[in-house]
Amino acid sequence: QVQLVESGGGSVQAGGSLRLSCVVSRFTGTTYWMAWFRQGPGKEREGVAVTSVTGSDIRYADSVKGRFTISRDTAKNTVYLQMNSLEPEDSAMYYCAAGPSSATYPLRAAEYLYWGQGTQVAVSS
């Protein structure tokens, strides 16, 4: 079993920054992909950013390209999401997720086996 614990959410004004962290209990064959998703009220869960275990394959949703950066520190069992130039539309619950290498579409929520409890991000205008 893999456990994920997010932190770093909060309230900021538009244009501000936040860094989310996700501590992973252990990396296994089922944690090849590490991703951040978000879900706003009444919306579907959306893939924001994903990184492969080596960091050689990183993908972003179009809505966050150039503003968000995903990274992973294997030595610390931690995945980060640096969020800059935040907009009110970025307000959502953010979730960390881990999935296997067999995932076909790494930004699709259904591909992921393990999820954290989420951390709330609120951006005011």
Accessible surface in RSA format (square Angstrom, percent):
REM  Atomic radii and reference values for relative SASA: ProtOr
REM  Chains: A
REM  Algorithm: Lee & Richards
REM  Probe-radius: 1.40
REM  Slices: 20
REM RES _ NUM      All-atoms   Total-Side   Main-Chain    Non-polar    All polar
REM                ABS   REL    ABS   REL    ABS   REL    ABS   REL    ABS   REL
RES GLN A   1   151.43  84.7 113.22  82.7  38.22  91.0  43.66  92.9 107.77  81.7
RES VAL A   2     6.28   4.1   1.18   1.1   5.10  12.3   1.18   1.0   5.10  13.8
RES GLN A   3   120.60  67.4 115.99  84.8   4.61  11.0  28.65  61.0  91.95  69.7
RES LEU A   4     9.21   5.1   0.10   0.1   9.12  22.9   0.10   0.1   9.12  24.5
RES VAL A   5    86.91  57.2  85.46  77.4   1.45   3.5  85.46  74.3   1.45   3.9
RES GLU A   6     6.77   3.9   0.00   0.0   6.77  16.1   0.00   0.0   6.77   5.5
RES SER A   7    60.86  51.4  56.46  75.4   4.40  10.1  41.46  88.3  19.40  27.2
RES GLY A   8    36.84  45.4   0.00   N/A  36.84  45.4  23.82  65.4  13.02  29.2
RES GLY A   9    29.37  36.2   0.00   N/A  29.37  36.2   2.70   7.4  26.66  59.7
RES GLY A  10    28.64  35.3   0.00   N/A  28.64  35.3  28.14  77.2   0.49   1.1
RES SER A  11    95.96  81.1  66.30  88.5  29.66  68.3  38.74  82.5  57.22  80.2
RES VAL A  12    30.35  20.0  20.41  18.5   9.94  24.0  29.19  25.4   1.15   3.1
RES GLN A  13   136.20  76.2 131.55  96.1   4.65  11.1  36.52  77.7  99.67  75.6
RES ALA A  14    50.50  46.4  27.15  41.9  23.35  53.1  27.53  38.8  22.97  60.9
RES GLY A  15    55.82  68.8   0.00   N/A  55.82  68.8  29.69  81.5  26.13  58.5
RES GLY A  16    24.88  30.7   0.00   N/A  24.88  30.7  23.92  65.6   0.96   2.1
RES SER A  17    58.42  49.4  38.32  51.1  20.10  46.3  22.42  47.7  36.00  50.4
RES LEU A  18    29.44  16.4  24.51  17.5   4.93  12.4  29.44  20.7   0.00   0.0
RES ARG A  19   131.39  55.2 115.34  58.8  16.05  38.2  26.09  35.7 105.30  63.8
RES LEU A  20     0.00   0.0   0.00   0.0   0.00   0.0   0.00   0.0   0.00   0.0
RES SER A  21    22.38  18.9  22.19  29.6   0.19   0.4   9.51  20.2  12.87  18.0
RES CYS A  22     0.00   0.0   0.00   0.0   0.00   0.0   0.00   0.0   0.00   0.0
RES VAL A  23    77.33  50.9  76.06  68.9   1.27   3.1  76.06  66.1   1.27   3.4
RES VAL A  24     1.56   1.0   0.00   0.0   1.56   3.8   0.00   0.0   1.56   4.2
RES SER A  25    58.40  49.4  25.81  34.4  32.60  75.1  37.03  78.9  21.37  29.9
RES ARG A  26   120.62  50.6 119.74  61.0   0.89   2.1  49.80  68.1  70.82  42.9
RES PHE A  27    49.77  24.9  21.66  13.4  28.11  73.1  21.93  13.3  27.84  79.7
RES THR A  28    42.60  30.3  21.02  21.3  21.58  51.4  31.80  42.7  10.80  16.3
RES GLY A  29    67.54  83.3   0.00   N/A  67.54  83.3  45.00 123.5  22.55  50.5
RES THR A  30    44.66  31.8  44.66  45.3   0.00   0.0  43.16  58.0   1.50   2.3
RES THR A  31     1.15   0.8   0.79   0.8   0.36   0.9   0.04   0.1   1.11   1.7
RES TYR A  32    70.39  32.9  68.11  38.8   2.28   5.9  37.95  28.5  32.45  40.0
RES TRP A  33    14.17   5.7  14.17   6.9   0.00   0.0  14.17   7.6   0.00   0.0
RES MET A  34     0.00   0.0   0.00   0.0   0.00   0.0   0.00   0.0   0.00   0.0
RES ALA A  35     0.00   0.0   0.00   0.0   0.00   0.0   0.00   0.0   0.00   0.0
RES TRP A  36     0.00   0.0   0.00   0.0   0.00   0.0   0.00   0.0   0.00   0.0
RES PHE A  37     0.30   0.2   0.30   0.2   0.00   0.0   0.30   0.2   0.00   0.0
RES ARG A  38    18.16   7.6  17.83   9.1   0.33   0.8   3.53   4.8  14.63   8.9
RES GLN A  39    61.49  34.4  54.94  40.2   6.55  15.6  10.75  22.9  50.74  38.5
RES GLY A  40     8.69  10.7   0.00   N/A   8.69  10.7   2.81   7.7   5.87  13.2
RES PRO A  41   131.36  95.7 103.89  94.7  27.47  99.8 116.77  96.4  14.59  90.6
RES GLY A  42    94.43 116.4   0.00   N/A  94.43 116.4  46.07 126.4  48.36 108.3
RES LYS A  43   132.99  64.9 120.55  74.0  12.44  29.6  81.58  73.4  51.41  54.8
RES GLU A  44   156.51  89.9 142.33 107.7  14.18  33.8  59.90 115.9  96.61  78.9
RES ARG A  45    81.21  34.1  59.01  30.1  22.20  52.8  14.47  19.8  66.74  40.4
RES GLU A  46    67.02  38.5  61.87  46.8   5.16  12.3  35.20  68.1  31.82  26.0
RES GLY A  47     8.47  10.5   0.00   N/A   8.47  10.5   0.36   1.0   8.12  18.2
RES VAL A  48     0.30   0.2   0.30   0.3   0.00   0.0   0.30   0.3   0.00   0.0
RES ALA A  49     0.00   0.0   0.00   0.0   0.00   0.0   0.00   0.0   0.00   0.0
RES VAL A  50     0.00   0.0   0.00   0.0   0.00   0.0   0.00   0.0   0.00   0.0
RES THR A  51     0.93   0.7   0.93   0.9   0.00   0.0   0.00   0.0   0.93   1.4
RES SER A  52     0.05   0.0   0.05   0.1   0.00   0.0   0.05   0.1   0.00   0.0
RES VAL A  53    57.13  37.6  49.79  45.1   7.34  17.7  49.79  43.3   7.34  19.9
RES THR A  54   106.37  75.7  68.03  69.0  38.34  91.4  74.18  99.6  32.18  48.7
RES GLY A  55    29.74  36.7   0.00   N/A  29.74  36.7  12.96  35.6  16.78  37.6
RES SER A  56    98.87  83.5  55.45  74.0  43.42 100.0  50.12 106.7  48.75  68.3
RES ASP A  57    45.10  31.6  42.39  42.2   2.72   6.4  17.88  42.1  27.23  27.2
RES ILE A  58    70.79  40.3  42.91  32.0  27.88  67.2  42.91  30.9  27.88  75.7
RES ARG A  59    98.07  41.2  93.13  47.5   4.93  11.7  36.26  49.6  61.80  37.5
RES TYR A  60    48.64  22.7  38.75  22.0   9.89  25.7  32.43  24.4  16.21  20.0
RES ALA A  61    15.56  14.3  10.14  15.7   5.42  12.3  15.56  21.9   0.00   0.0
RES ASP A  62   120.43  84.4  97.56  97.1  22.87  54.1  37.78  88.9  82.65  82.4
RES SER A  63    60.54  51.2  35.63  47.5  24.92  57.4  47.97 102.2  12.57  17.6
RES VAL A  64     0.08   0.1   0.08   0.1   0.00   0.0   0.08   0.1   0.00   0.0
RES LYS A  65   121.28  59.2 101.58  62.3  19.70  46.9  57.14  51.4  64.15  68.3
RES GLY A  66    86.90 107.2   0.00   N/A  86.90 107.2  43.76 120.1  43.14  96.6
RES ARG A  67    35.33  14.8  30.75  15.7   4.59  10.9  28.67  39.2   6.66   4.0
RES PHE A  68     5.15   2.6   0.00   0.0   5.15  13.4   0.00   0.0   5.15  14.7
RES THR A  69    72.50  51.6  71.54  72.5   0.96   2.3  44.41  59.7  28.09  42.5
RES ILE A  70     3.02   1.7   0.00   0.0   3.02   7.3   0.00   0.0   3.02   8.2
RES SER A  71    51.61  43.6  47.71  63.7   3.89   9.0  37.54  79.9  14.06  19.7
RES ARG A  72    36.44  15.3   9.01   4.6  27.43  65.3   9.46  12.9  26.98  16.3
RES ASP A  73    44.64  31.3  40.04  39.9   4.60  10.9  14.41  33.9  30.23  30.2
RES THR A  74    77.53  55.1  69.69  70.6   7.85  18.7  57.80  77.6  19.73  29.8
RES ALA A  75   103.37  95.0  57.55  88.8  45.82 104.2  70.01  98.6  33.36  88.4
RES LYS A  76   135.21  66.0 117.63  72.2  17.58  41.9  72.03  64.8  63.19  67.3
RES ASN A  77    45.25  31.2  45.25  43.7   0.00   0.0   7.93  19.1  37.32  36.1
RES THR A  78     9.38   6.7   9.38   9.5   0.00   0.0   3.37   4.5   6.01   9.1
RES VAL A  79     0.00   0.0   0.00   0.0   0.00   0.0   0.00   0.0   0.00   0.0
RES TYR A  80    31.19  14.6  31.19  17.7   0.00   0.0  17.65  13.3  13.54  16.7
RES LEU A  81     0.00   0.0   0.00   0.0   0.00   0.0   0.00   0.0   0.00   0.0
RES GLN A  82    56.40  31.5  56.31  41.2   0.09   0.2  28.17  60.0  28.23  21.4
RES MET A  83     0.00   0.0   0.00   0.0   0.00   0.0   0.00   0.0   0.00   0.0
RES ASN A  84    58.50  40.3  58.50  56.5   0.00   0.0  16.08  38.7  42.42  41.0
RES SER A  85    59.56  50.3  54.87  73.2   4.69  10.8  19.64  41.8  39.92  55.9
RES LEU A  86     1.67   0.9   0.00   0.0   1.67   4.2   0.00   0.0   1.67   4.5
RES GLU A  87    71.95  41.3  71.76  54.3   0.18   0.4  20.88  40.4  51.06  41.7
RES PRO A  88    50.96  37.1  42.71  38.9   8.25  30.0  43.10  35.6   7.86  48.8
RES GLU A  89   123.51  70.9 106.54  80.6  16.97  40.4  67.19 130.0  56.32  46.0
RES ASP A  90     1.28   0.9   1.28   1.3   0.00   0.0   0.00   0.0   1.28   1.3
RES SER A  91    39.05  33.0  28.47  38.0  10.59  24.4  26.07  55.5  12.98  18.2
RES ALA A  92     3.84   3.5   2.84   4.4   1.00   2.3   3.65   5.1   0.19   0.5
RES MET A  93    60.27  31.2  59.23  39.2   1.04   2.5  57.94  49.3   2.33   3.1
RES TYR A  94     0.00   0.0   0.00   0.0   0.00   0.0   0.00   0.0   0.00   0.0
RES TYR A  95    33.86  15.8  33.86  19.3   0.00   0.0   9.14   6.9  24.73  30.5
RES CYS A  96     0.00   0.0   0.00   0.0   0.00   0.0   0.00   0.0   0.00   0.0
RES ALA A  97     0.00   0.0   0.00   0.0   0.00   0.0   0.00   0.0   0.00   0.0
RES ALA A  98     0.00   0.0   0.00   0.0   0.00   0.0   0.00   0.0   0.00   0.0
RES GLY A  99     0.00   0.0   0.00   N/A   0.00   0.0   0.00   0.0   0.00   0.0
RES PRO A 100    26.79  19.5  26.79  24.4   0.00   0.0  26.79  22.1   0.00   0.0
RES SER A 101    72.36  61.1  53.85  71.9  18.51  42.6  19.94  42.5  52.42  73.4
RES SER A 102    91.49  77.3  62.46  83.4  29.03  66.9  56.92 121.2  34.57  48.4
RES ALA A 103    12.06  11.1   0.00   0.0  12.06  27.4   1.70   2.4  10.36  27.4
RES THR A 104    91.67  65.2  70.52  71.5  21.15  50.4  47.10  63.3  44.57  67.4
RES TYR A 105   132.15  61.7 130.50  74.3   1.64   4.3  86.60  65.1  45.54  56.1
RES PRO A 106     3.81   2.8   3.81   3.5   0.00   0.0   3.81   3.1   0.00   0.0
RES LEU A 107    53.18  29.6  41.55  29.7  11.63  29.2  42.51  29.9  10.68  28.7
RES ARG A 108   119.92  50.3 115.03  58.6   4.89  11.6  53.27  72.8  66.65  40.4
RES ALA A 109    29.72  27.3  23.31  36.0   6.41  14.6  23.48  33.1   6.24  16.5
RES ALA A 110    91.96  84.6  50.46  77.9  41.50  94.4  63.73  89.7  28.23  74.8
RES GLU A 111    27.79  16.0  18.71  14.2   9.08  21.6   5.12   9.9  22.67  18.5
RES TYR A 112    13.65   6.4   0.01   0.0  13.64  35.5   0.01   0.0  13.64  16.8
RES LEU A 113    99.95  55.7  72.63  52.0  27.32  68.7  75.66  53.1  24.29  65.4
RES TYR A 114    43.20  20.2  40.65  23.1   2.55   6.6  16.71  12.6  26.49  32.7
RES TRP A 115    77.92  31.3  49.65  24.0  28.27  66.4  38.48  20.5  39.44  64.0
RES GLY A 116     9.36  11.5   0.00   N/A   9.36  11.5   2.05   5.6   7.31  16.4
RES GLN A 117   112.68  63.0  84.13  61.5  28.55  68.0  73.41 156.3  39.26  29.8
RES GLY A 118    10.34  12.8   0.00   N/A  10.34  12.8   0.00   0.0  10.34  23.2
RES THR A 119    16.45  11.7  12.58  12.8   3.87   9.2   6.34   8.5  10.11  15.3
RES GLN A 120    92.23  51.6  85.29  62.3   6.94  16.5  49.29 104.9  42.94  32.6
RES VAL A 121     0.03   0.0   0.00   0.0   0.03   0.1   0.00   0.0   0.03   0.1
RES ALA A 122    40.67  37.4  39.86  61.5   0.81   1.8  40.03  56.4   0.64   1.7
RES VAL A 123    10.62   7.0   0.00   0.0  10.62  25.6   0.72   0.6   9.90  26.8
RES SER A 124    59.97  50.7  52.67  70.3   7.30  16.8  48.46 103.2  11.51  16.1
RES SER A 125   126.26 106.7  69.07  92.2  57.19 131.7  56.43 120.2  69.83  97.8
END  Absolute sums over single chains surface
CHAIN  1 A     6119.6       4557.3       1562.3       3269.8       2849.8
END  Absolute sums over all chains
TOTAL          6119.6       4557.3       1562.3       3269.8       2849.8
